[in-house]
Amino acid sequence: MAFSMHSHSGQFCPGHAKDSLEEVIQTAIARGMAIFALTEHMPRMSDKDLYPEEVAQGDTIAGHPSRHEAYLVEAARLKEKYAGQIELLIGFEGEWIRPAYGPFITSFAADPAVDYFIGSVHHVHEIPIDYDKAMYSQARDIAGGTDEKLFEDYFDLQLEMLETLKPRVVGHFDLIRLLADDPNVDLKSMEGVWEKAVRNLKVVVEQGGLLEINSAGLRKGLKEPYPGRSICEEYLKMGGKLTLSDDSHGIEHVGTNYTRAIEYAESLGVETLWTLQRVKDVGSGEKVTVIPVALLDVRASFRAS
């Protein structure tokens, strides 16, 4: 049973992704996905929190609330339309930029239409750290001028997010390494960084969260998906549960590098992945539950383009 816990469309993330939400879903069906999560980026609190590519498209936060509502309506329509072909989960990707985002994210998560959200950190010192080298360098200078210091600040910010929000899925756990001088660095080589990363992994396990193997790292030129091998090995030793995501930003990304991501999971000795599934018994008070999926079943059902 192939699945993805993380996706975006150009319809509701203009400038940041491509294609309509329905086209993305149709592609997921063609790739053999049985469960596919819709997780458009959440509204932001200030125009200064937008990515340059969003600004270039003329995006402003003034239109975010209505666009988010339109997304939830369209997602619900498509969930029903394709119910016999795929199970669609409706969520969003949370942004932890500063503490004020805590109640802001919680307010969106409380919507009855939302099944869950992804807990992610894309900004450090309120600067995007995955957009381009110039912005990454700006954040690094504020942190103290080294990758190691910026990594430490990233994992401290991630801890704030984890402790405040307790997300069901944690997005691209070590995204911070993408634009570092050595993006394939083993975090174990930086003692202070490693201690903070391990600390955060323990919190994820204690909260019962899922850490995604995110194949987007591969299409962005990394040797391994997010998270890197040392992170995954440590997390698995703790009894942590891994899920799988393509973090697609349009139809060309749906299932991209999934075969390599599956091989990566196999190389870690993983036999079972975990996904979220909508709870059938609404009386339980839970919207989604965690279910196991054999890695062999994921491989067998996934259809590469």
C-alpha positions as CSV (number, residue, x, y, z in Angstrom):
1,M,0.0,0.0,0.0
2,A,1.9,3.1,-1.2
3,F,1.2,6.4,0.5
4,S,2.5,9.9,1.1
5,M,1.9,12.1,4.1
6,H,3.1,15.4,2.6
7,S,2.1,17.2,-0.6
8,H,1.4,20.6,-2.1
9,S,-0.3,22.0,-5.2
10,G,0.1,25.2,-7.2
11,Q,-3.6,25.9,-6.9
12,F,-3.3,26.7,-3.2
13,C,0.5,27.4,-2.9
14,P,0.9,29.8,-5.8
15,G,4.5,30.5,-6.7
16,H,5.7,27.7,-4.5
17,A,4.2,24.7,-6.3
18,K,2.5,23.8,-9.6
19,D,-0.7,22.2,-11.0
20,S,-4.2,21.9,-9.6
21,L,-5.0,19.9,-6.5
22,E,-7.1,17.5,-8.5
23,E,-4.3,16.9,-11.0
24,V,-2.0,16.1,-8.1
25,I,-4.5,13.6,-6.7
26,Q,-5.1,12.0,-10.1
27,T,-1.3,11.5,-10.4
28,A,-1.2,10.0,-6.9
29,I,-3.8,7.5,-8.0
30,A,-1.8,6.7,-11.2
31,R,1.3,6.1,-9.0
32,G,-0.6,3.5,-6.9
33,M,-1.1,5.6,-3.8
34,A,-3.7,4.2,-1.5
35,I,-3.5,7.0,1.1
36,F,-2.4,10.5,0.1
37,A,-2.3,13.4,2.4
38,L,-3.1,17.0,1.2
39,T,-1.0,19.3,3.3
40,E,-0.9,22.8,1.7
41,H,1.2,25.4,3.4
42,M,-0.8,27.2,6.2
43,P,-1.5,30.9,6.1
44,R,1.2,33.1,7.4
45,M,1.0,35.8,10.1
46,S,3.0,38.5,8.3
47,D,4.1,39.4,4.7
48,K,7.7,39.2,5.9
49,D,7.1,35.4,6.5
50,L,6.5,34.8,2.8
51,Y,9.1,33.2,0.5
52,P,10.6,35.4,-2.2
53,E,8.9,33.3,-4.9
54,E,5.5,33.9,-3.2
55,V,6.2,37.6,-3.1
56,A,7.2,37.5,-6.8
57,Q,3.7,36.1,-7.6
58,G,2.1,39.0,-5.8
59,D,1.0,36.9,-2.8
60,T,0.2,38.7,0.4
61,I,-1.2,37.4,3.7
62,A,-4.4,39.3,3.1
63,G,-5.7,36.6,0.8
64,H,-4.5,33.6,2.9
65,P,-7.5,33.0,5.1
66,S,-10.0,32.9,2.2
67,R,-7.6,30.7,0.2
68,H,-7.2,28.3,3.1
69,E,-11.0,28.0,3.4
70,A,-11.3,27.5,-0.4
71,Y,-8.6,24.7,-0.1
72,L,-10.6,22.9,2.7
73,V,-13.8,23.1,0.6
74,E,-12.1,21.7,-2.5
75,A,-10.2,19.0,-0.6
76,A,-13.5,17.8,0.9
77,R,-15.1,17.7,-2.5
78,L,-12.2,15.7,-4.0
79,K,-12.1,13.4,-1.0
80,E,-15.7,12.4,-1.8
81,K,-15.2,12.3,-5.6
82,Y,-12.2,9.9,-5.4
83,A,-13.3,7.9,-2.4
84,G,-13.5,4.7,-4.3
85,Q,-9.9,5.1,-5.6
86,I,-7.9,6.7,-2.9
87,E,-8.2,7.8,0.7
88,L,-7.4,11.5,1.0
89,L,-6.4,13.0,4.3
90,I,-6.9,16.7,4.7
91,G,-4.3,18.6,6.5
92,F,-1.7,21.4,6.3
93,E,2.0,22.0,6.8
94,G,2.5,24.1,9.9
95,E,5.2,26.8,10.0
96,W,7.0,27.5,13.3
97,I,8.7,30.8,12.8
98,R,8.2,32.4,16.2
99,P,6.3,31.5,19.4
100,A,3.2,33.4,18.2
101,Y,2.7,30.7,15.6
102,G,1.8,28.3,18.4
103,P,-1.8,29.4,18.9
104,F,-2.1,30.4,15.3
105,I,-1.4,26.8,14.1
106,T,-3.6,25.4,16.8
107,S,-6.5,27.5,15.6
108,F,-6.3,26.0,12.1
109,A,-5.8,22.5,13.4
110,A,-9.1,22.8,15.4
111,D,-11.1,23.0,12.2
112,P,-13.3,19.9,11.9
113,A,-12.3,19.5,8.3
114,V,-8.6,19.1,9.3
115,D,-7.4,15.5,10.0
116,Y,-3.8,16.5,11.1
117,F,-1.0,18.9,10.4
118,I,2.8,18.5,9.8
119,G,5.1,20.2,12.2
120,S,7.9,21.9,10.2
121,V,10.6,24.5,10.6
122,H,11.6,26.4,7.5
123,H,12.9,29.6,9.2
124,V,15.6,30.2,11.7
125,H,15.9,33.8,13.1
126,E,12.8,34.3,11.0
127,I,14.8,33.8,7.8
128,P,14.1,30.9,5.4
129,I,16.9,28.4,5.6
130,D,15.9,26.2,2.6
131,Y,15.3,28.8,-0.1
132,D,18.7,29.9,-1.3
133,K,22.3,30.2,-0.2
134,A,22.1,33.9,0.4
135,M,19.2,33.7,2.9
136,Y,20.8,30.7,4.5
137,S,24.0,32.6,5.0
138,Q,22.1,35.6,6.5
139,A,20.6,33.3,9.1
140,R,24.0,31.7,9.7
141,D,25.6,35.1,10.3
142,I,23.0,35.9,12.9
143,A,23.5,32.5,14.6
144,G,27.2,33.2,15.0
145,G,28.7,32.5,11.6
146,T,29.0,28.7,11.4
147,D,26.8,25.9,10.2
148,E,27.2,24.2,13.5
149,K,25.8,27.2,15.4
150,L,22.9,27.6,13.0
151,F,22.1,23.8,13.2
152,E,22.0,24.2,17.0
153,D,19.6,27.1,16.7
154,Y,17.4,25.1,14.3
155,F,17.1,22.2,16.6
156,D,16.3,24.5,19.5
157,L,13.5,26.1,17.5
158,Q,12.3,22.6,16.5
159,L,12.1,21.6,20.1
160,E,9.9,24.6,20.8
161,M,7.6,23.5,18.0
162,L,7.5,19.9,19.2
163,E,6.8,20.8,22.8
164,T,4.1,23.3,21.9
165,L,2.3,21.5,19.1
166,K,2.9,17.8,19.5
167,P,2.4,17.2,15.7
168,R,1.3,13.8,14.5
169,V,3.9,14.0,11.7
170,V,7.3,15.8,11.9
171,G,8.4,17.2,8.5
172,H,11.9,16.9,7.1
173,F,13.5,16.6,10.5
174,D,17.0,17.7,9.4
175,L,16.1,20.2,6.6
176,I,18.7,22.6,8.0
177,R,21.5,20.7,6.2
178,L,20.1,21.3,2.7
179,L,22.1,24.5,2.0
180,A,25.0,24.0,4.5
181,D,28.6,23.9,3.2
182,D,28.4,20.1,3.5
183,P,24.8,19.2,3.1
184,N,25.6,15.5,3.5
185,V,27.3,16.0,6.8
186,D,26.9,13.4,9.5
187,L,25.4,15.2,12.4
188,K,27.3,13.0,14.8
189,S,30.4,14.9,13.7
190,M,29.1,18.0,15.5
191,E,28.7,17.1,19.2
192,G,26.4,20.0,20.3
193,V,24.2,19.5,17.2
194,W,24.0,15.8,17.7
195,E,22.9,16.2,21.4
196,K,20.1,18.5,20.4
197,A,19.0,16.3,17.5
198,V,18.9,13.2,19.8
199,R,17.0,15.2,22.4
200,N,14.4,16.2,19.8
201,L,14.1,12.6,18.6
202,K,13.3,11.5,22.1
203,V,10.5,14.0,22.3
204,V,9.0,12.8,19.0
205,V,9.0,9.2,20.3
206,E,7.5,10.2,23.7
207,Q,4.7,12.0,21.9
208,G,4.0,9.1,19.6
209,G,4.8,11.2,16.5
210,L,5.9,9.9,13.1
211,L,9.1,11.0,11.4
212,E,8.9,11.1,7.7
213,I,11.4,9.7,5.3
214,N,11.1,12.6,2.9
215,S,12.2,11.8,-0.7
216,A,12.4,15.5,-1.6
217,G,15.9,15.6,-0.2
218,L,16.9,13.3,-3.1
219,R,15.5,15.5,-5.8
220,K,17.2,18.5,-4.2
221,G,20.6,16.8,-4.6
222,L,21.2,15.2,-1.2
223,K,22.7,11.7,-1.1
224,E,20.0,10.5,1.2
225,P,16.4,11.5,1.9
226,Y,15.6,13.5,5.0
227,P,16.5,12.5,7.7
228,G,20.1,11.3,7.3
229,R,21.2,7.8,8.2
230,S,22.5,8.6,11.6
231,I,19.3,10.3,12.6
232,C,17.2,7.4,11.3
233,E,19.3,4.8,13.1
234,E,19.2,6.6,16.4
235,Y,15.4,7.1,16.1
236,L,14.8,3.5,15.3
237,K,16.9,2.4,18.3
238,M,14.5,4.5,20.4
239,G,11.5,2.6,19.0
240,G,10.5,5.5,16.7
241,K,8.1,5.1,13.8
242,L,8.9,6.2,10.3
243,T,6.4,7.3,7.7
244,L,7.0,8.1,4.0
245,S,6.4,11.3,2.1
246,D,7.2,12.7,-1.4
247,D,6.7,16.3,-0.3
248,S,5.5,16.9,-3.9
249,H,5.1,20.4,-5.2
250,G,3.1,19.4,-8.3
251,I,2.5,16.4,-10.5
252,E,6.1,15.9,-11.6
253,H,7.1,15.3,-7.9
254,V,4.4,12.8,-6.9
255,G,6.3,9.6,-6.0
256,T,9.6,11.1,-7.3
257,N,12.5,9.1,-6.0
258,Y,10.2,6.7,-4.1
259,T,12.1,3.7,-5.3
260,R,15.3,5.2,-3.9
261,A,13.5,6.1,-0.6
262,I,12.2,2.6,-0.2
263,E,15.7,1.2,-0.9
264,Y,17.0,3.6,1.8
265,A,14.4,2.3,4.3
266,E,15.4,-1.2,3.4
267,S,19.1,-0.4,4.0
268,L,18.1,0.8,7.5
269,G,16.6,-2.6,8.2
270,V,13.1,-1.2,8.2
271,E,10.4,-3.7,7.5
272,T,7.4,-1.7,8.6
273,L,6.4,1.9,7.9
274,W,3.6,3.7,9.5
275,T,0.9,5.9,8.1
276,L,-2.2,7.8,9.3
277,Q,-5.6,6.6,8.4
278,R,-8.9,8.3,9.1
279,V,-10.8,6.9,12.1
280,K,-14.0,5.3,11.1
281,D,-15.5,5.5,14.6
282,V,-16.1,9.2,15.0
283,G,-17.3,8.7,18.5
284,S,-13.7,8.0,19.6
285,G,-12.8,11.7,19.4
286,E,-9.8,11.0,17.2
287,K,-9.7,12.0,13.6
288,V,-6.8,9.7,12.5
289,T,-5.1,6.7,13.8
290,V,-1.6,5.3,13.1
291,I,-1.5,2.0,11.2
292,P,1.5,-0.2,10.1
293,V,2.3,-0.9,6.5
294,A,4.8,-3.6,5.4
295,L,7.6,-2.0,3.4
296,L,7.3,-4.8,0.9
297,D,3.6,-3.9,0.3
298,V,4.6,-0.3,-0.3
299,R,7.2,-1.4,-2.9
300,A,4.8,-3.8,-4.6
301,S,1.9,-1.3,-5.0
302,F,3.9,1.8,-6.0
303,R,4.0,2.5,-9.7
304,A,6.9,4.7,-10.9
305,S,6.2,7.1,-13.7
